[in-house]
Amino acid sequence: MTQDGGVVVPGSFDEAELLVVVAAAIIQEGRLLVVSKKAAPSVFCLPGGKPDLGETPVETLVRELDEELGVRPLDPRFLADVEARAALEGVPMKMTVFEASISEVPRAASELADLRWISGGEPDVQLAPAVRDRVLPLLRQNGLVA
């Protein structure tokens, strides 16, 4: 795995087979917001989703956070492009992660089963590999979570 300007690259996936996802790293008081989907309620990941045709990453972020949490991202800033295996689909994934604040208190809606604020060391929270192995270490390195 290498890092270069906020880009985390664990290996080289064929671009044609990648699942493309946009997600938000929302941090409040040193804790990261993670969500679980009804399809896999025990696995927690970052809020976000797949872009619709023609959407920019920021447009995808705005739409997905509204649909999933009923919030708007405030001042989204590119954090990293992360490549990993998608926890639910089991295929190679490229996840563009934005750090953002949110407009109000989030609530689980749409296809979400649950949401939690975590520090990353909770024994009862199973994190998606991309969050556990790529995003949390980057957030810790940048001093955003403990």
Secondary structure, DSSP 8 states (H G I E B T S, - for coil): -EEETTEEESS---GGG-EEEEEEE-EETTEEEEEEETTEEEEEE-SEE---TT--HHHHHHHHHHHHHS--EEEEEEEEEEEEE-TTT-SEEEEEEEEEEESS-----TTEEEEEEE-S--TT-EE-HHIIIIIHHHHHHTTS--
